[in-house]
Structure formats: structure tokens, C-alpha cells
């Protein structure tokens, strides 16, 4: 099993255990691949739900550039909802899981 496959399995387990969602493995795999090498870096592979600059990066680089959404208060609400869904107390919010949940939230699976 490759390192990426191990990470995808870990993300799927996170979705099931912490979010209570059965993941679409095909979409989760595509989102994980889309994250590129950041998934292998301990700092870059997670998202800080309390860091405003981190959340702005998620909004600008993922929601606006990758998913092609227009900047609006709905994007911030969507990010807040996903962070709440993932659990504010959960310290390790994996970037691939956050992006997966945002993709589902905004119904932008077609971007992949």
C-alpha cells in the first residue's frame, strides 16, 4: 500500500469516526490527489480552524480558485459549518478532509 493510499484510508476513517459521514472514496481520492505534496508535510496537511489567515487561504486558494466559487459571505459560512461539523475541539483537521467536506457542502463535485 502506498503512502498516499494509507493517508486516504486515514482520511476516510476520520470522516467516519469524527464527522459521521461515509465518504465517497472516489471523490476523496481525487481531493487528496488535488492537495498535492502538502499531504506529506505535517504542518501543511492540517487546517487550523481558529487561524483567520489559514481560513482565508482555504477560501481563496480552494473555494475561489479551485472550485470556481464567487467570493461571498456564504463561503465563510460554509467554512464555519465544515469546521463545526469536523469538531472545533478536534486539533488535527486534515486538509484533504476539510476540502472534501467543502466540496460536498457547495455541491462542486464536478470540479473533480
Buried (B, 14 or more C-beta within 10 A) or exposed (E): EEEBEEBBEBBBEBBEEBBEBEBBEEBBBBBBEBBEEEBEEEEEBBBBBEEEEBBEEBBEEBBBEBBEBEEEEEBBEBBEEBBEBBEEEEEEBBBBBBBBBBBBBBEBBEBB
